[in-house]
Amino acid sequence: MNYALKPTKFFILQLDKISKEAANLIEEKLKLIKNNPYRYKRIKGHNLFLFRIRFKDQNKEKRLIYLVDKPYIKLICILDRKKEYKDLKKYLK
């Protein structure tokens, strides 16, 4: 089953700020999750099907956070790893 990607407006704004190499890497990984959104690690502590994709942008660890809500994959935000997941609740609203 192919899932449809639904990026949030905030995610699109964040995507414009990352490097071209990181954007290309994200694009490749998004192609993979369209077929199997459960392939990456699930974020625990929330009652949602939240997952994360790890990547680096300009030598900084980042996480792309997405929500599986059949038949959609909602691309929520990109988080800095150094802040851990402290900002996630704010972006989930």
DSSP file (Angstrom, degrees, kcal/mol; ACC not computed):
  #  RESIDUE AA STRUCTURE BP1 BP2  ACC     N-H-->O    O-->H-N    N-H-->O    O-->H-N    TCO  KAPPA ALPHA  PHI   PSI    X-CA   Y-CA   Z-CA
    1    1 A M              0   0    0      0, 0.0     2,-0.5     0, 0.0     0, 0.0   0.000 360.0 360.0 360.0 130.7    0.0    0.0    0.0
    2    2 A N        -     0   0    0     34,-0.1     2,-0.3     0, 0.0    33,-0.2  -0.791 360.0-149.2 -92.5 133.1    1.3    3.4   -0.9
    3    3 A Y        -     0   0    0     31,-2.3     2,-0.4    -2,-0.5    69,-0.2  -0.689  13.4-123.9 -96.8 152.4    0.8    6.2    1.6
    4    4 A A  E     -a   72   0A   0     67,-2.3    69,-2.8    -2,-0.3     2,-0.4  -0.818  21.8-129.6 -97.2 136.5    0.3    9.9    0.6
    5    5 A L  E     -a   73   0A   0     -2,-0.4    69,-0.2    67,-0.2    67,-0.0  -0.707  22.1-175.1 -86.8 133.0    2.7   12.4    2.1
    6    6 A K  E     -a   74   0A   0     67,-3.0    69,-1.3    -2,-0.4     2,-0.2  -0.855   9.3-162.9-128.2  95.6    1.1   15.5    3.7
    7    7 A P  E     -a   75   0A   0      0, 0.0    69,-0.2     0, 0.0     2,-0.1  -0.512  17.1-125.6 -77.9 146.4    3.7   18.1    4.9
    8    8 A T     >  -     0   0    0     67,-2.2     4,-1.9    -2,-0.2     5,-0.2  -0.461  24.3-112.9 -80.1 162.2    2.7   20.8    7.3
    9    9 A K  H  > S+     0   0    0      1,-0.2     4,-2.0     2,-0.2     5,-0.1   0.890 119.4  53.9 -62.3 -38.3    3.3   24.4    6.5
   10   10 A F  H  > S+     0   0    0      1,-0.2     4,-2.2     2,-0.2    -1,-0.2   0.899 105.9  52.3 -63.3 -40.9    5.9   24.5    9.2
   11   11 A F  H  > S+     0   0    0     64,-0.3     4,-2.4    65,-0.3    -1,-0.2   0.904 107.7  51.7 -61.6 -42.0    7.8   21.5    7.8
   12   12 A I  H  X S+     0   0    0     -4,-1.9     4,-1.4     1,-0.2    -1,-0.2   0.894 109.2  50.5 -63.5 -39.7    7.9   23.2    4.4
   13   13 A L  H  X S+     0   0    0     -4,-2.0     4,-0.6     1,-0.2    -1,-0.2   0.910 112.1  47.3 -63.0 -41.5    9.4   26.3    5.9
   14   14 A Q  H >X S+     0   0    0     -4,-2.2     3,-1.1     1,-0.2     4,-0.6   0.876 106.3  58.2 -67.0 -37.1   12.0   24.2    7.7
   15   15 A L  H >< S+     0   0    0     -4,-2.4     3,-0.7     1,-0.3    -1,-0.2   0.839 100.5  57.3 -63.0 -33.8   12.8   22.3    4.6
   16   16 A D  H 3< S+     0   0    0     -4,-1.4    -1,-0.3     1,-0.2    -2,-0.2   0.723 104.0  54.7 -67.8 -21.1   13.8   25.5    2.8
   17   17 A K  H << S+     0   0    0     -3,-1.1    -1,-0.2    -4,-0.6    -2,-0.2   0.584  91.6  85.5 -92.1 -11.0   16.4   26.3    5.5
   18   18 A I  S << S-     0   0    0     -3,-0.7    39,-0.0    -4,-0.6     5,-0.0  -0.464  88.1 -87.9 -91.0 165.5   18.4   23.0    5.3
   19   19 A S     >  -     0   0    0     -2,-0.1     4,-2.2     1,-0.1     5,-0.1  -0.190  33.1-114.3 -68.5 161.4   21.2   22.3    2.9
   20   20 A K  H  > S+     0   0    0      1,-0.2     4,-2.2     2,-0.2     5,-0.2   0.865 115.8  54.0 -64.4 -37.8   20.7   20.9   -0.6
   21   21 A E  H  > S+     0   0    0      2,-0.2     4,-2.0     1,-0.2    -1,-0.2   0.918 110.2  46.2 -63.9 -43.5   22.5   17.6    0.4
   22   22 A A  H  > S+     0   0    0      2,-0.2     4,-2.5     1,-0.2    -2,-0.2   0.885 111.0  53.0 -66.7 -38.4   20.3   17.1    3.4
   23   23 A A  H  X S+     0   0    0     -4,-2.2     4,-2.2     2,-0.2    -2,-0.2   0.895 109.1  49.4 -63.8 -39.8   17.1   17.9    1.3
   24   24 A N  H  X S+     0   0    0     -4,-2.2     4,-1.9     2,-0.2    -1,-0.2   0.899 110.7  50.3 -65.5 -40.3   18.2   15.3   -1.2
   25   25 A L  H  X S+     0   0    0     -4,-2.0     4,-2.1     2,-0.2    -2,-0.2   0.915 110.5  49.4 -63.0 -43.6   18.7   12.7    1.5
   26   26 A I  H  X S+     0   0    0     -4,-2.5     4,-2.5     1,-0.2    -2,-0.2   0.910 107.8  54.7 -62.0 -42.3   15.3   13.4    3.0
   27   27 A E  H  X S+     0   0    0     -4,-2.2     4,-1.4     1,-0.2    -1,-0.2   0.902 108.7  48.0 -59.2 -41.8   13.7   13.1   -0.4
   28   28 A E  H  X S+     0   0    0     -4,-1.9     4,-1.2     1,-0.2    -1,-0.2   0.903 112.8  48.0 -65.4 -41.3   15.2    9.6   -0.8
   29   29 A K  H  X S+     0   0    0     -4,-2.1     4,-1.9     1,-0.2    -2,-0.2   0.836 107.1  56.4 -70.9 -31.6   14.1    8.5    2.6
   30   30 A L  H  X S+     0   0    0     -4,-2.5     4,-1.2     1,-0.2    -1,-0.2   0.845 102.0  56.6 -67.8 -32.7   10.6    9.8    2.0
   31   31 A K  H  X S+     0   0    0     -4,-1.4     4,-0.6    -5,-0.2    -1,-0.2   0.883 107.6  49.8 -62.3 -37.1   10.4    7.6   -1.1
   32   32 A L  H >X S+     0   0    0     -4,-1.2     4,-1.6     1,-0.2     3,-0.8   0.893 108.3  50.6 -69.6 -40.0   11.1    4.7    1.2
   33   33 A I  H 3< S+     0   0    0     -4,-1.9    -1,-0.2     1,-0.2    -2,-0.2   0.701  94.3  72.7 -76.6 -15.6    8.5    5.5    3.8
   34   34 A K  H 3< S+     0   0    0     -4,-1.2   -31,-2.3     1,-0.2    -1,-0.2   0.857 109.0  34.5 -62.6 -32.1    5.8    5.9    1.2
   35   35 A N  H << S+     0   0    0     -3,-0.8    -2,-0.2    -4,-0.6    -1,-0.2   0.831 139.8  13.2 -88.4 -37.0    5.9    2.1    0.8
   36   36 A N    ><  +     0   0    0     -4,-1.6     3,-1.3     1,-0.1    -1,-0.2  -0.748  60.0 177.3-143.5  90.9    6.6    1.2    4.5
   37   37 A P  T 3  S+     0   0    0      0, 0.0     3,-0.5     0, 0.0    -4,-0.1   0.612  79.1  65.5 -71.8  -9.5    6.2    4.0    7.0
   38   38 A Y  T 3  S+     0   0    0      1,-0.2     4,-0.1    -5,-0.1    -5,-0.1   0.289  71.5  96.8 -94.1  10.4    7.1    1.7    9.9
   39   39 A R  S <  S+     0   0    0     -3,-1.3    -1,-0.2     2,-0.1     2,-0.2   0.737  76.1  62.2 -74.5 -22.9   10.7    1.2    8.8
   40   40 A Y  S    S-     0   0    0     -3,-0.5    13,-0.1     1,-0.1     2,-0.1  -0.526 101.6 -72.5-101.7 171.4   12.2    3.8   11.1
   41   41 A K        -     0   0    0     11,-0.4    11,-2.0    -2,-0.2     2,-0.3  -0.327  44.8-128.7 -69.1 137.4   12.2    4.1   14.8
   42   42 A R  B     -B   51   0A   0      9,-0.2     2,-0.6    -4,-0.1     9,-0.3  -0.613  16.8-125.5 -84.6 143.9    9.0    4.9   16.7
   43   43 A I        -     0   0    0      7,-2.6     7,-0.4    -2,-0.3     3,-0.4  -0.808  28.7-152.0 -90.3 121.4    9.0    7.7   19.2
   44   44 A K        +     0   0    0     -2,-0.6     3,-0.1     1,-0.2     5,-0.0  -0.485  67.2  57.8 -91.5 163.2    7.6    6.5   22.5
   45   45 A G  S    S+     0   0    0      1,-0.3     2,-0.3    -2,-0.2    -1,-0.2   0.419  89.4  86.4  98.9  -0.4    5.8    8.5   25.1
   46   46 A H  S    S-     0   0    0     -3,-0.4    -1,-0.3     2,-0.2     4,-0.1  -0.949  76.6-131.2-128.2 150.6    3.0    9.7   22.9
   47   47 A N  S    S+     0   0    0     -2,-0.3     2,-0.3    -3,-0.1    -3,-0.1   0.053  83.3  87.9 -88.2  27.0   -0.3    8.0   22.1
   48   48 A L  S    S-     0   0    0     -5,-0.2     2,-1.7     2,-0.0    -2,-0.2  -0.790  91.4-106.4-119.9 162.5    0.3    8.6   18.4
   49   49 A F        +     0   0    0     19,-0.3    19,-2.4    -2,-0.3     2,-0.4  -0.569  58.0 164.8 -87.8  72.7    2.2    6.6   15.7
   50   50 A L  E     + C   0  67A   0     -2,-1.7    -7,-2.6    -7,-0.4     2,-0.3  -0.739  10.4 177.6 -93.8 138.7    5.1    9.1   15.6
   51   51 A F  E     -BC  42  66A   0     15,-2.8    15,-2.3    -2,-0.4     2,-0.4  -0.884  14.2-144.2-134.1 165.6    8.4    8.1   13.9
   52   52 A R  E     - C   0  65A   0    -11,-2.0     2,-0.5    -2,-0.3   -11,-0.4  -0.980   3.7-153.1-135.9 148.4   11.7    9.8   13.3
   53   53 A I  E     - C   0  64A   0     11,-2.0    11,-2.4    -2,-0.4     2,-0.3  -0.984  21.2-140.4-117.5 125.1   14.2    9.7   10.5
   54   54 A R  E     + C   0  63A   0     -2,-0.5     2,-0.3     9,-0.2     9,-0.2  -0.631  34.4 147.6 -84.8 141.7   17.8   10.5   11.5
   55   55 A F  E     - C   0  62A   0      7,-1.8     7,-3.0    -2,-0.3     2,-0.4  -0.972  38.1-120.4-161.6 166.2   20.0   12.7    9.2
   56   56 A K  E     - C   0  61A   0     -2,-0.3     2,-0.4     5,-0.2     5,-0.2  -0.915  18.2-174.3-114.8 140.8   22.8   15.2    9.4
   57   57 A D  E >  S- C   0  60A   0      3,-2.4     3,-0.9    -2,-0.4    -2,-0.0  -0.957  78.3 -18.6-134.3 115.3   22.8   18.8    8.1
   58   58 A Q  T 3  S-     0   0    0     -2,-0.4     3,-0.1     1,-0.2    -1,-0.1   0.921 127.7 -52.5  52.9  50.2   26.0   20.8    8.2
   59   59 A N  T 3  S+     0   0    0      1,-0.2     2,-0.4     0, 0.0    -1,-0.2   0.670 114.4 117.6  61.7  22.7   27.5   18.4   10.8
   60   60 A K  E <   -C   57   0A   0     -3,-0.9    -3,-2.4    21,-0.0     2,-0.3  -0.970  67.8-121.2-118.8 134.2   24.5   18.7   13.1
   61   61 A E  E     +C   56   0A   0     -2,-0.4    20,-2.6    -5,-0.2    21,-0.4  -0.553  38.4 177.9 -72.6 132.1   22.3   15.8   14.0
   62   62 A K  E     -CD  55  80A   0     -7,-3.0    -7,-1.8    -2,-0.3     2,-0.4  -0.879  19.1-147.6-131.2 163.1   18.6   16.3   13.0
   63   63 A R  E     -CD  54  79A   0     16,-2.3    16,-3.1    -2,-0.3     2,-0.6  -0.996   6.0-149.5-134.7 128.8   15.4   14.4   13.2
   64   64 A L  E     -CD  53  78A   0    -11,-2.4   -11,-2.0    -2,-0.4     2,-0.5  -0.883  21.6-153.5 -93.4 123.4   12.5   14.5   10.7
   65   65 A I  E     +CD  52  77A   0     12,-3.0    11,-2.2    -2,-0.6    12,-1.2  -0.849  18.5 173.2-104.0 129.7    9.3   13.7   12.7
   66   66 A Y  E     -CD  51  75A   0    -15,-2.3   -15,-2.8    -2,-0.5     2,-0.4  -0.963  22.4-141.3-137.1 156.6    6.3   12.2   10.9
   67   67 A L  E     -CD  50  74A   0      7,-2.5     7,-2.8    -2,-0.3     2,-0.7  -0.950  12.4-141.1-117.7 130.3    3.0   10.8   11.9
   68   68 A V  E     + D   0  73A   0    -19,-2.4   -19,-0.3    -2,-0.4     2,-0.3  -0.840  31.4 160.6 -93.9 115.6    1.4    7.7   10.3
   69   69 A D  E >   - D   0  72A   0      3,-2.6     3,-2.9    -2,-0.7    -2,-0.1  -0.795  53.3 -89.4-135.6  87.2   -2.4    8.3   10.0
   70   70 A K  T 3  S+     0   0    0      1,-0.4     3,-0.1    -2,-0.3   -67,-0.1  -0.024 110.8  12.8 -46.7 134.7   -3.6    5.8    7.4
   71   71 A P  T 3  S+     0   0    0      0, 0.0   -67,-2.3     0, 0.0    -1,-0.4  -0.850 126.4  62.5 -91.9  22.4   -3.6    6.5    4.4
   72   72 A Y  E <   -aD   4  69A   0     -3,-2.9    -3,-2.6   -69,-0.2     2,-0.5  -0.768  57.6-152.3-112.6 155.0   -1.5    9.5    5.1
   73   73 A I  E     -aD   5  68A   0    -69,-2.8   -67,-3.0    -2,-0.3     2,-0.7  -0.981  21.5-153.1-118.6 113.4    2.0   10.2    6.4
   74   74 A K  E     -aD   6  67A   0     -7,-2.8    -7,-2.5    -2,-0.5     2,-0.8  -0.795   4.5-147.2 -94.4 117.0    2.0   13.7    8.0
   75   75 A L  E     +aD   7  66A   0    -69,-1.3   -67,-2.2    -2,-0.7   -64,-0.3  -0.738  24.2 175.3 -84.5 110.7    5.4   15.3    7.9
   76   76 A I  E     -     0   0A   0    -11,-2.2     2,-0.3    -2,-0.8   -65,-0.3   0.958  43.2 -44.7 -89.0 -56.2    5.4   17.4   11.1
   77   77 A C  E     - D   0  65A   0    -12,-1.2   -12,-3.0   -66,-0.1     2,-0.5  -0.975  40.2-108.0-166.3 172.6    8.8   19.0   11.7
   78   78 A I  E     - D   0  64A   0     -2,-0.3     2,-0.3   -14,-0.2   -14,-0.2  -0.990  37.1-163.3-117.1 124.1   12.6   18.8   11.7
   79   79 A L  E     - D   0  63A   0    -16,-3.1   -16,-2.3    -2,-0.5     2,-0.4  -0.821  21.4-119.8-109.7 146.6   14.1   18.8   15.2
   80   80 A D  E >   - D   0  62A   0     -2,-0.3     3,-0.7   -18,-0.2   -18,-0.2  -0.688  20.6-140.6 -76.3 135.0   17.7   19.5   16.3
   81   81 A R  G >  S+     0   0    0    -20,-2.6     3,-1.9    -2,-0.4    -1,-0.1   0.840  97.2  64.7 -67.6 -32.9   19.0   16.4   18.1
   82   82 A K  G 3  S+     0   0    0    -21,-0.4    -1,-0.2     1,-0.3     3,-0.1   0.792 101.8  49.5 -65.0 -25.5   20.8   18.5   20.7
   83   83 A K  G X  S-     0   0    0     -3,-0.7     3,-1.6     1,-0.3    -1,-0.3   0.452  99.4-154.4 -86.6  -0.6   17.5   19.8   22.0
   84   84 A E  T <   -     0   0    0     -3,-1.9    -1,-0.3     1,-0.2     3,-0.2  -0.374  55.7 -41.5  57.3-134.6   16.2   16.2   22.1
   85   85 A Y  T >  S+     0   0    0      1,-0.2     3,-0.9    -3,-0.1     4,-0.4   0.005  99.8 118.1-114.1  28.9   12.4   16.1   21.8
   86   86 A K  T <  S+     0   0    0     -3,-1.6     3,-0.3     1,-0.2     4,-0.3   0.828  78.4  46.1 -65.7 -33.3   11.6   19.1   24.0
   87   87 A D  T 3> S+     0   0    0     -3,-0.2     4,-1.5     1,-0.2     3,-0.4   0.510  87.7  92.0 -86.4  -5.0   10.0   21.1   21.2
   88   88 A L  H <> S+     0   0    0     -3,-0.9     4,-1.7     1,-0.2    -1,-0.2   0.886  80.0  54.7 -62.3 -42.2    7.9   18.2   19.9
   89   89 A K  H  > S+     0   0    0     -4,-0.4     4,-0.7    -3,-0.3    -1,-0.2   0.879 107.0  53.0 -59.1 -37.5    4.8   18.9   22.0
   90   90 A K  H >4 S+     0   0    0     -3,-0.4     3,-0.6    -4,-0.3    -1,-0.2   0.890 110.9  46.0 -64.7 -39.5    4.7   22.5   20.6
   91   91 A Y  H 3< S+     0   0    0     -4,-1.5    -1,-0.2     1,-0.2    -2,-0.2   0.727 102.7  64.3 -78.2 -21.6    4.9   21.2   17.0
   92   92 A L  H 3<        0   0    0     -4,-1.7    -1,-0.2     1,-0.3    -2,-0.2   0.704 360.0 360.0 -74.7 -18.6    2.2   18.6   17.5
   93   93 A K    <<        0   0    0     -4,-0.7    -1,-0.3    -3,-0.6    -2,-0.1   0.491 360.0 360.0 -71.8 360.0   -0.4   21.2   18.2
